[in-house]
Amino acid sequence: MAGGTKLIADNRRARHDYHLLERFEAGLVLTGTEVKSLRDGKAQLKDGYANIRDGELWLYNVHIPPYGPATRENHEPERPRKLLMHKREIERLIGKTREKGLTLVPLDLHFRNGYAKVTIAVARGKRKYDKREAIKRREMDREGSADGTQTSGDDPHPTSLFRLMTRSLTWCVRK
């Protein structure tokens, strides 16, 4: 696996629930059974978050299941895990997370050159209407690509926009 990247777990929920402002890659301090479990491709990032405590970056609520063959020498599945970053980067994150409404969320867990890494993002929570708007945009893109009328999500085709407006009007009339 020289020079390669192998994805272990992806946090699609974070991409849905947050506006991702800036991304960082950090190393993980793991025990042997955690590494073996990750090499099996088992991990869950859904409820995970990162926090800075005593000048160190920690990852919480990331579930790495126990490794089957290791009986009594296994690890605790949801223990806090230390993240490895340069001190300058951690200080930068401290400044960013002090801003109201910003948090650190893990986006994915992967192996890079044999080392376990996590991609974390400085993120701001989306409001409900932002999520609805993202879903509408995704459906328009999906519908447009099926019809062959739209190629990119940046500039919607006028007919797709017209369809969306007529749908919302008919929905309001039905109510």
N, C-alpha and C positions, 0 to 999 in steps of 0.2 A: 504494500500500500504506500509506496514511496511517492510523496508529493500529492497524494489524492485526498479528497474530502468525502467522507461517508456520513450521510445524514442519519441520525438516530431517531430524533423526535422533532416535531414541528408544532408550534403553538399558533394554529390558525385562529383560535378564539381571540388572541391578543390583537391580531391584525383587524379583526372585526370590531372589537370593543374600544380600541385606542387609535388616536392619531399618532403615528410614529414620527418623532421629530429627529432623532439622531441615534445611530447604531454603534455599538462597540462589541469587540470580541474579547472574551476573557477565558483564562484557563480555569480548570476545576481541580480542587484538592479532593481526591477520592481514595477509598480503600480498595483493596484488591478485588473483593467480591462485587463491589459497585462497577468496577471496570469490566469485569466478566459479564455482568448482567447487561451493561450498555453494549458490549460487543454482540450480544444476542439480539440487540435492537429493541430493548424494553426500557421505556421511560415515559413519563407523562408530565407535561409542563403546564397543563390547563390552569391550575390555581396558583402557579408559581409567581414569585416576585423577588426582587433584589432590594437590599437595604444596606445602608452604610452604618456600621457600629464600631466605635473606637478607631476610626480611620481605616477600617478594613471593609471590604465588600463581601456580603454574605447572600446566599441564595436560599430562599425558604419555600416550603410546600412543593418541592419538585419530588415526584414519586419515582424512585428507582426500586423496582421489586427485588426481593431477596433472590440470590443466585441459588438455584435448585441443588446442585451437588454439594455446596458448602453447607453443612448441617448446623453446627453450633457456632461456627466462626462467622456467621452472616452479619450484615449491617442492618441498621435501623432504616426502613424505607424512606421516611420523610424527615430525616435529620437535616439541620442547617449545614450547608456546604460553603466553604470559603472559596471565593473567586480571586483569581490572580490577575492583577492589572498593575501598570506602572503607577507610581505615587501621583504623578502629574495628572494622569487620567482620572484617578479617584478624586483628587481635589476638584477637578473640573466637574465631575458628577455631583459632588457635594454642593457646589454652587448651583447647578441646574436643579437638583431635587429640592433645594430650599424654596424655589419659586412655587407659588401656590398652584396646586392642580397637577403637578408633574410627578411621575413615578417611574420606577424602573421595572420593566417586564422582560422575561426571557422569551425570545422568539424561536430559537431552535437550539438543539443540542447535537453536536457533530464531532467526528474525529478528523483532525487535520494533522497529517504527518504522524499519525499514531498517538497523538495527544487529544484528550477529551477537551472540547471547547464549548462555550455557550455564547450565543449572540444575544446581547441584551440591548434594549432600546429605552431611551428617554421618551416617555409617552404622556399624552394628555387624554383623559377619558372622553369618549364620544357621547354626545347626548342622543336621546332616542331618535330625534328627527334626522340627525346625521346618519345613523344606522339605516333608517328607512331610505334616505336619499342614496346611500351607497348600494342598497339592494335594488332600487329602481334603475340606477345606472348600470349595474351588472346585468339585470334582466334585459335592458335595452340593448346592451352590447351583444348579449346572447341571441336575442331575437334578430338583431341586425345582421349578425354573421350567418344566421340560418337563412335569412332572406337574400343575403348577398348584397344588401343595400348599404351596409356600413362596414368600414374596415378598421377604424380606430375608435377608442373611447374618448379622445380629446375633442373631436368636432362631430357632434351627432348630426346625422342626416336629417334634413327638415321633415321628411315624411315620418321618420321615427319619432321625432318630437311631436308632430301632429297626432300620431297614434297615442302617445302617452297622454297628451292633453285631452283627447276625446275619451280615453279610458277613465281619467280622473273625473271628467264631467259626468259621464254616465254613472260612475260610482256614486257621485254626490246626488244625482237625481234619484237613484234607487233608494238611497237612505231616506 
